[in-house]
Amino acid sequence: MARMWQLIRFFILTILISSCSTIKLMDSWSSKDFQAIKKKKILVAAKNPDLKIRKTYEIAIANKLRNQGIDAIEIHKKFPDFEEKETLTKEEETEIIQLFTNEGITGVMVASLKNTIETNNFETPKGANIPREYRDKYFFSYSKVDDISALPNLDSIDFDDPPEVAIKSTTYVLETVTYDLSLAKEKQLVNVCLIDVTDPDSGSQILSKFSKIVSDQFKK
């Protein structure tokens, strides 16, 4: 009988743990010009000071896009010496856009960590809506309220032993923004995607589902 109760408790614990791990689309926005970008060459960039992590995200997203027949290329492959800056002068921005367009690149997708939310276990984080200020965002320019951070370190998420039920739950809000550089500056932002990643079991789980959700935006 004691053995049976141990099995029941283990079964319940397994359900509780697995039910906490979710990766889902929180919200997305597309302009009327978004569909046209499918036929253009898209540069995929991920924000992280660790080159290995950045490469991993960029490859995962670009592979999913290529599987849909989209001409996607990772920025670390196309421009290995590219140095990202938080702020750019108008001259620097013009030079970067010219650099990309000279290579036939008119689409740019940037992935980053927008926010990290700590909640009590089993609480549902509040949903996010695409704010109107996104409409005013230009390529490589950010407003003061943005929390542009590095994407989650995948190695720190992976583990060998089953996790314990935590009192706190961690939700990462991942963001992708897509620009069409062939359009007028005020129309370049064509897609914003916010993704809820709550208590992920592994880095590979994030990569697989995150990149699929992002690429699914191009199926609409």
Rosetta silent file (secondary structure, phi, psi, omega in degrees, C-alpha in Angstrom):
SEQUENCE: MARMWQLIRFFILTILISSCSTIKLMDSWSSKDFQAIKKKKILVAAKNPDLKIRKTYEIAIANKLRNQGIDAIEIHKKFPDFEEKETLTKEEETEIIQLFTNEGITGVMVASLKNTIETNNFETPKGANIPREYRDKYFFSYSKVDDISALPNLDSIDFDDPPEVAIKSTTYVLETVTYDLSLAKEKQLVNVCLIDVTDPDSGSQILSKFSKIVSDQFKK
SCORE:     score description
SCORE:     0.000 S_00000001
   1 L     0.000  -43.113  178.835    0.000    0.000    0.000 S_00000001
   2 H   -62.208  -39.004  178.926    2.838    2.370    0.888 S_00000001
   3 H   -63.163  -38.683 -179.721    4.490    1.556   -2.415 S_00000001
   4 H   -64.220  -42.877  179.817    1.253    2.418   -4.244 S_00000001
   5 H   -65.121  -35.154  176.790    1.003    5.790   -2.526 S_00000001
   6 H   -62.514  -41.860  178.737    4.603    6.531   -3.497 S_00000001
   7 H   -65.410  -40.221  179.076    3.767    5.808   -7.130 S_00000001
   8 H   -64.186  -45.015  179.838    0.647    8.006   -6.942 S_00000001
   9 H   -62.442  -40.870  178.903    2.596   10.871   -5.395 S_00000001
  10 H   -64.105  -39.705 -179.669    5.298   10.513   -8.056 S_00000001
  11 H   -64.544  -44.730  179.607    2.634   10.497  -10.791 S_00000001
  12 H   -64.570  -42.947  179.661    0.964   13.642   -9.409 S_00000001
  13 H   -60.796  -41.406  179.716    4.335   15.377   -9.021 S_00000001
  14 H   -62.379  -41.515  178.994    5.213   14.544  -12.628 S_00000001
  15 H   -63.940  -43.675 -178.843    1.935   16.061  -13.856 S_00000001
  16 H   -63.136  -41.713 -178.725    2.466   19.232  -11.813 S_00000001
  17 H   -66.466  -48.192 -176.614    5.986   19.669  -13.103 S_00000001
  18 H   -67.458  -30.525 -177.508    5.114   19.051  -16.738 S_00000001
  19 H   -73.177  -18.098 -178.864    2.057   21.284  -16.583 S_00000001
  20 H   -81.750  -21.504 -176.307    4.184   24.249  -15.513 S_00000001
  21 L   -87.646  112.972 -179.053    6.389   24.110  -18.593 S_00000001
  22 E  -139.940  146.887  172.709    4.815   26.060  -21.452 S_00000001
  23 E  -136.858  113.559 -174.841    5.947   27.880  -24.566 S_00000001
  24 E  -147.823  160.103  176.748    3.206   29.773  -26.381 S_00000001
  25 E   -73.374  125.440  177.461    2.461   32.824  -28.460 S_00000001
  26 E   -87.393  -46.754 -179.448    1.387   35.746  -26.271 S_00000001
  27 E  -167.302  159.000  176.396    0.599   38.245  -28.994 S_00000001
  28 E  -151.898  157.063  177.926    1.647   39.302  -32.474 S_00000001
  29 E  -141.781  138.759  176.829    1.158   42.185  -34.852 S_00000001
  30 E  -134.300  143.432  174.355    1.702   42.422  -38.595 S_00000001
  31 L   -86.167  171.753 -179.762    1.420   45.315  -40.984 S_00000001
  32 L   -68.819  -13.365 -179.240   -0.281   45.043  -44.360 S_00000001
  33 L   -93.189   -1.072 -173.047    3.197   44.846  -45.929 S_00000001
  34 H   -64.277  -40.261 -176.273    4.296   41.753  -43.992 S_00000001
  35 H   -59.083  -32.401 -176.860    3.241   39.173  -46.584 S_00000001
  36 H   -66.950  -22.855 -174.966    5.557   40.669  -49.213 S_00000001
  37 H   -72.899  -16.394  179.835    8.661   39.941  -47.126 S_00000001
  38 H   -59.775  -28.470 -176.714    8.265   36.184  -47.670 S_00000001
  39 H   -94.482    7.053 -177.313    9.786   36.584  -51.126 S_00000001
  40 L  -110.914  165.488  178.449   12.746   38.618  -49.911 S_00000001
  41 E   -81.333  126.179 -174.389   16.075   37.706  -48.351 S_00000001
  42 E  -113.492  128.880  176.086   15.852   37.872  -44.560 S_00000001
  43 E   -94.226  127.347 -177.881   18.780   38.353  -42.185 S_00000001
  44 E  -104.770  123.736 -179.451   18.262   36.672  -38.784 S_00000001
  45 E  -127.704  139.285  176.517   19.949   38.251  -35.738 S_00000001
  46 E  -121.196  144.124 -178.142   19.760   37.262  -32.052 S_00000001
  47 L   -94.577  113.124  173.316   20.803   39.449  -29.112 S_00000001
  48 L  -167.935  133.393  178.986   23.296   37.836  -26.748 S_00000001
  49 L   -67.214  -20.947  178.719   26.853   38.782  -25.746 S_00000001
  50 L   -86.858  113.771 -176.066   27.771   35.080  -25.904 S_00000001
  51 H   -60.222  -37.452 -179.164   28.473   34.273  -29.569 S_00000001
  52 H   -61.935  -45.001  179.501   27.739   30.553  -29.090 S_00000001
  53 H   -66.335  -43.145  179.788   24.245   31.249  -27.722 S_00000001
  54 H   -60.180  -44.590  178.838   23.562   33.850  -30.399 S_00000001
  55 H   -60.478  -41.066 -177.355   24.576   31.425  -33.138 S_00000001
  56 H   -62.141  -45.406  178.038   22.337   28.707  -31.707 S_00000001
  57 H   -65.088  -45.440 -177.189   19.231   30.910  -31.768 S_00000001
  58 H   -62.095  -42.260  179.848   20.000   32.312  -35.208 S_00000001
  59 H   -64.866  -43.498 -178.481   20.525   28.858  -36.726 S_00000001
  60 H   -61.628  -45.297 -179.170   17.322   27.460  -35.194 S_00000001
  61 H   -68.490  -46.567 -177.752   15.175   30.335  -36.495 S_00000001
  62 H   -62.676  -39.041  178.579   16.822   30.491  -39.918 S_00000001
  63 H   -61.204  -43.016  179.223   16.465   26.734  -40.424 S_00000001
  64 H   -63.256  -40.949  179.402   12.725   26.896  -39.711 S_00000001
  65 H   -66.347  -41.932  179.572   12.332   29.767  -42.185 S_00000001
  66 H   -64.765  -32.971  177.534   14.348   27.948  -44.856 S_00000001
  67 H   -63.840  -20.806  177.226   12.147   24.885  -44.388 S_00000001
  68 L   -94.791    6.827  178.964    9.270   27.089  -45.526 S_00000001
  69 L    84.326   12.552  179.467   11.136   28.127  -48.643 S_00000001
  70 L   -89.896  136.428 -179.481   12.131   31.531  -47.249 S_00000001
  71 L   -79.241   91.554 -176.782   15.577   32.836  -48.162 S_00000001
  72 E  -115.508  144.043  178.390   16.994   33.319  -44.649 S_00000001
  73 E  -139.831  138.248  178.813   20.605   33.803  -43.564 S_00000001
  74 E   -75.608  140.357 -177.595   22.147   34.097  -40.102 S_00000001
  75 H   -66.518  -31.856 -179.535   23.951   37.369  -39.420 S_00000001
  76 H   -70.308  -19.863  177.203   26.916   35.579  -37.836 S_00000001
  77 H   -88.598  -41.800 -176.580   27.451   33.711  -41.114 S_00000001
  78 H   -78.213  -39.837 -178.817   26.896   36.580  -43.524 S_00000001
  79 L  -131.126   74.116 -175.743   28.585   39.304  -41.457 S_00000001
  80 L   -61.150  -22.996 -178.315   30.877   37.574  -38.904 S_00000001
  81 L   -99.007    7.957 -177.359   32.536   40.867  -37.953 S_00000001
  82 L   -65.942  129.586 -179.682   29.289   42.794  -37.488 S_00000001
  83 L  -112.453  118.266 -178.731   29.307   44.739  -34.225 S_00000001
  84 L   -81.888  140.372  176.966   25.944   45.634  -32.707 S_00000001
  85 L  -124.322  146.851  179.107   25.527   48.964  -30.932 S_00000001
  86 L   -71.197  -33.003  178.199   22.716   50.072  -28.640 S_00000001
  87 L  -129.117  144.337 -179.190   22.617   53.510  -30.239 S_00000001
  88 L  -130.700  145.495  170.771   23.465   54.539  -33.779 S_00000001
  89 L   -77.414  164.251  178.517   23.965   57.843  -35.506 S_00000001
  90 H   -61.185  -34.635  179.549   21.919   58.473  -38.651 S_00000001
  91 H   -67.118  -42.894  179.419   25.093   58.025  -40.676 S_00000001
  92 H   -65.398  -41.179  179.020   25.859   54.639  -39.073 S_00000001
  93 H   -62.312  -42.078  178.757   22.293   53.451  -39.588 S_00000001
  94 H   -63.414  -40.093  179.318   22.445   54.457  -43.251 S_00000001
  95 H   -64.181  -41.618 -179.753   25.760   52.611  -43.670 S_00000001
  96 H   -65.530  -46.499  179.846   24.354   49.420  -42.129 S_00000001
  97 H   -61.751  -38.976  178.353   21.234   49.464  -44.273 S_00000001
  98 H   -66.352  -38.561  177.513   23.379   50.075  -47.343 S_00000001
  99 H   -59.179  -45.367 -179.222   25.648   47.172  -46.339 S_00000001
 100 H   -67.786  -47.452 -176.509   22.663   44.840  -46.125 S_00000001
 101 H   -66.277  -29.796  175.672   20.966   46.014  -49.315 S_00000001
 102 H   -62.806  -25.738  178.568   24.241   45.682  -51.254 S_00000001
 103 L   -95.818   10.731  178.202   24.068   41.980  -50.392 S_00000001
 104 L    79.430   13.925 -178.742   20.471   41.723  -51.551 S_00000001
 105 E   -96.447  119.613  176.462   19.108   41.700  -47.978 S_00000001
 106 E  -121.066   -8.422  176.918   15.944   43.722  -47.451 S_00000001
 107 E  -112.238  138.191  178.518   14.407   41.778  -44.554 S_00000001
 108 E  -135.066  127.891  174.828   15.808   41.754  -41.007 S_00000001
 109 E  -116.956  127.598 -179.846   14.507   39.761  -38.025 S_00000001
 110 E  -117.553  124.992  178.900   15.892   40.509  -34.547 S_00000001
 111 E  -108.111  137.302  179.961   15.242   38.156  -31.613 S_00000001
 112 E  -155.754  169.395  173.692   15.756   39.207  -27.978 S_00000001
 113 E   -88.601  116.437 -177.446   14.569   38.747  -24.412 S_00000001
 114 E   -82.930  -39.740 -175.064   11.936   41.422  -23.758 S_00000001
 115 E  -162.019  157.156  172.304   11.199   40.703  -20.090 S_00000001
 116 E  -125.020  126.099 -174.545   11.557   38.159  -17.271 S_00000001
 117 E  -117.422  127.097  175.594    8.560   37.659  -14.962 S_00000001
 118 E  -103.677  126.959  178.564    8.674   35.943  -11.553 S_00000001
 119 E  -134.017  163.281  172.673    5.335   34.662  -10.201 S_00000001
 120 E   -67.010  148.810 -177.263    4.097   32.356   -7.476 S_00000001
 121 L   -55.354  139.379  177.703    3.788   28.763   -8.629 S_00000001
 122 L    75.813   -2.949  172.424    0.596   27.972  -10.600 S_00000001
 123 L   -79.197  148.915  178.844   -0.168   31.658  -11.138 S_00000001
 124 L   -99.268  121.480  178.544   -0.645   32.660  -14.759 S_00000001
 125 L   -60.132  147.701  179.797    1.464   35.620  -15.870 S_00000001
 126 L   -64.750  142.540  179.699   -0.531   38.484  -17.288 S_00000001
 127 L   -68.145  162.054 -179.480   -0.818   38.473  -21.035 S_00000001
 128 L  -117.134  141.694  174.578    1.001   40.996  -23.162 S_00000001
 129 L  -112.052  145.731  178.478   -0.406   43.177  -25.876 S_00000001
 130 L   -67.465  112.195 -176.376    1.641   44.625  -28.691 S_00000001
 131 L   -70.921  153.844 -176.854    1.989   48.285  -27.580 S_00000001
 132 H   -66.278  -24.290 -177.805    1.327   51.088  -30.011 S_00000001
 133 H   -65.955  -15.964  175.508    4.813   52.496  -29.568 S_00000001
 134 H   -60.165  -30.560 -177.548    6.084   49.608  -31.688 S_00000001
 135 H   -63.101  -20.573 -177.867    4.614   51.425  -34.663 S_00000001
 136 H   -98.194    3.530 -178.218    7.244   54.128  -34.087 S_00000001
 137 L   -83.996  135.753  177.382   10.192   51.740  -33.909 S_00000001
 138 L  -110.463  172.355  179.894   12.688   51.822  -36.731 S_00000001
 139 L   -59.349  126.327  179.205   15.421   49.389  -37.651 S_00000001
 140 L    58.369   29.641  173.430   18.035   49.186  -34.859 S_00000001
 141 L  -130.317  138.700 -174.177   16.382   51.969  -32.856 S_00000001
 142 L  -132.070  146.807  178.075   14.732   51.454  -29.482 S_00000001
 143 L   -81.562  166.864 -175.916   12.655   53.590  -27.201 S_00000001
 144 L   -66.011  -22.451 -176.850   13.713   54.334  -23.620 S_00000001
 145 L   -84.325   -7.358 -178.503   11.091   51.943  -22.190 S_00000001
 146 L   -69.777  142.010  175.035   12.535   48.935  -24.005 S_00000001
 147 L  -112.409   75.910 -176.554   14.258   46.278  -21.918 S_00000001
 148 L   -80.886  112.290 -175.347   16.560   44.870  -24.569 S_00000001
 149 E  -129.243  171.286  177.888   18.367   41.958  -22.944 S_00000001
 150 L   -73.042  149.190  176.685   20.235   38.838  -23.916 S_00000001
 151 L   -67.357  156.884 -177.642   18.263   35.716  -24.754 S_00000001
 152 L   -56.166  140.004  176.584   18.164   32.994  -22.056 S_00000001
 153 L   -72.342  113.786 -174.613   21.369   31.010  -21.642 S_00000001
 154 H   -65.798  -37.233 -178.216   20.402   27.562  -22.898 S_00000001
 155 H   -62.634  -33.671 -177.748   23.165   25.747  -21.021 S_00000001
 156 H   -75.810  -16.219 -179.752   21.923   27.068  -17.681 S_00000001
 157 H   -87.727  -32.884 -178.529   18.417   25.736  -18.384 S_00000001
 158 L   -66.318  145.362  176.490   19.441   22.172  -19.238 S_00000001
 159 L  -152.909  158.138 -177.585   19.633   19.684  -16.366 S_00000001
 160 L   -93.764  -33.704 -177.083   20.069   15.942  -15.872 S_00000001
 161 L   -96.795  152.109  177.742   17.834   15.349  -12.842 S_00000001
 162 L   -59.999  140.344 -178.096   14.053   15.974  -12.668 S_00000001
 163 L   -74.260  153.743  173.819   13.350   19.457  -11.281 S_00000001
 164 L   -84.022  156.150  177.358   11.793   20.019   -7.905 S_00000001
 165 L   -69.085  119.083 -175.299    8.469   21.793   -7.624 S_00000001
 166 L   -92.706  151.950  176.011    9.463   25.421   -7.155 S_00000001
 167 L   -72.340  -35.258 -178.896    7.659   28.044   -5.117 S_00000001
 168 E  -105.172  150.578  176.514    8.377   30.571   -7.832 S_00000001
 169 E  -119.056  139.380 -178.074    7.735   30.284  -11.534 S_00000001
 170 E  -112.558  127.491  177.014    9.862   32.052  -14.154 S_00000001
 171 E  -118.119  125.173  173.661    8.462   33.327  -17.439 S_00000001
 172 E   -97.717  130.176  173.832   10.671   34.658  -20.206 S_00000001
 173 E  -101.617  104.791 -179.983    8.988   36.960  -22.714 S_00000001
 174 E   -92.215  146.564 -174.743   10.920   36.513  -25.947 S_00000001
 175 E  -129.943  139.013  166.092   10.489   38.987  -28.766 S_00000001
 176 E  -125.003  137.466  174.824   11.106   39.003  -32.495 S_00000001
 177 E  -124.744  135.564 -176.500   10.757   42.129  -34.609 S_00000001
 178 E  -121.225  133.641 -177.222   10.913   41.986  -38.389 S_00000001
 179 E  -120.164  146.947  171.743   11.739   44.879  -40.697 S_00000001
 180 E  -113.040  103.099 -173.586   11.445   45.393  -44.445 S_00000001
 181 L   -72.915   -9.440  179.031   14.244   47.795  -45.341 S_00000001
 182 L   -79.383  -11.240 -177.831   12.885   48.327  -48.841 S_00000001
 183 L   -91.572  168.581  174.019    9.980   50.347  -47.418 S_00000001
 184 L   -60.037  150.828 -171.886    9.870   53.939  -46.244 S_00000001
 185 H   -53.358  -41.940 -177.461   11.429   54.327  -42.797 S_00000001
 186 H   -73.494   -5.960 -179.794    8.124   54.791  -40.982 S_00000001
 187 H  -116.648    4.686 -173.839    6.789   51.558  -42.532 S_00000001
 188 L   -66.122  -34.434  177.977    9.814   49.296  -42.126 S_00000001
 189 E   -72.144  117.020 -175.821    8.519   47.474  -39.045 S_00000001
 190 E  -116.913  -14.854  179.633    6.230   44.756  -40.462 S_00000001
 191 E  -156.031  139.210  172.661    5.923   42.173  -37.667 S_00000001
 192 E  -130.488  133.812 -177.809    6.216   41.894  -33.876 S_00000001
 193 E  -134.018  124.345  176.521    5.924   38.574  -32.068 S_00000001
 194 E  -112.211  129.716 -174.165    5.903   38.044  -28.270 S_00000001
 195 E  -125.119  130.564 -179.378    6.366   34.511  -26.941 S_00000001
 196 E   -90.645  119.426  176.073    5.749   33.248  -23.391 S_00000001
 197 E  -119.461  104.255 -175.634    8.355   30.710  -22.191 S_00000001
 198 E  -109.788  122.603  177.356    7.451   29.520  -18.676 S_00000001
 199 L    43.528   59.384 -178.558    9.731   27.191  -16.679 S_00000001
 200 L   -64.183  146.689 -179.278   11.246   25.468  -19.740 S_00000001
 201 L   -78.721  -28.949 -176.599   12.559   21.954  -19.254 S_00000001
 202 L  -159.736  162.527  176.213   15.545   22.402  -21.550 S_00000001
 203 H   -65.846  -36.529 -179.942   17.279   24.716  -23.941 S_00000001
 204 H   -64.833  -32.167  177.362   16.400   22.458  -26.859 S_00000001
 205 H   -65.128  -42.342  177.494   12.717   22.789  -25.945 S_00000001
 206 H   -60.963  -50.611 -176.414   12.981   26.583  -26.171 S_00000001
 207 H   -58.817  -45.705 -176.252   14.789   26.472  -29.506 S_00000001
 208 H   -64.624  -52.374 -174.974   12.376   24.041  -31.110 S_00000001
 209 H   -76.730  -38.909  179.439    9.097   25.654  -30.068 S_00000001
 210 H   -60.949  -49.531 -178.820   10.274   29.273  -30.131 S_00000001
 211 H   -65.242  -32.707  178.134   11.619   28.997  -33.678 S_00000001
 212 H   -68.415  -44.047  179.115    8.452   27.192  -34.820 S_00000001
 213 H   -61.280  -42.656  179.880    6.157   29.881  -33.418 S_00000001
 214 H   -63.241  -47.207 -178.290    8.252   32.576  -35.076 S_00000001
 215 H   -67.891  -28.245  179.221    8.301   30.815  -38.453 S_00000001
 216 H   -65.806  -20.667  177.026    4.560   30.137  -38.239 S_00000001
 217 H   -60.590  -28.434 -176.975    4.008   33.904  -38.466 S_00000001
 218 H   -83.513   -5.293  177.399    5.001   33.606  -42.119 S_00000001
 219 H   -85.934  -14.734 -173.809    2.280   31.021  -42.807 S_00000001
 220 L   -72.409    0.000    0.000   -0.536   33.468  -42.178 S_00000001
